[in-house]
């Protein structure tokens, strides 16, 4: 299902507007009316943002480095509803025992969202401090993924760190952050 009911839409818009007003430093020079108009122009994007909210991503609007507006997960820690997942389908299939429910890439595709790149993750950190206790998978370059690895980031010691792990690994404190460009 990629549509939400009118009641769900109204409730979501209240949540998003409240968050938008609570954190003005994330989107200076943007008005809620602009954001709402762009979001309401696409039922698919609206549904994807509702999925970000449902999985506890606490989406809010930021301006990306290229000037585009996007709803990005701004929960203090990696979204609770998206943790304990390996990186992608190939990693999931390679696990012989104790397979996670799904993978980050599969979940992102199901939600209609994009996972953050390393650059986007670092840019997000300019709007607050995220992942002090958790970590988040990020888009991994093919040359790393082809060798069995995947990348993730977190924030420790006042610094954003990028690490690697086997793509098939999964942890209760690792999920992924996502975005929907509007």
Buried (B, 14 or more C-beta within 10 A) or exposed (E): EBEBEEEBBEBBBEBBBEBBEEBEEBBEEBEBEBBBEBBEEEEEBBBBBBBBBBBBBBBBBBBBEEEEBBBBBBBEBBBBBBBBBBBBEBBBEBBEEEBBEBBBBBBBBEBBBBBBBBEBBBBBBEBBEBBEEBBBBBBBEEEEBEEBBBBBBBBEEEEBEEEEBBBBBBBEBBBBBBBBBB
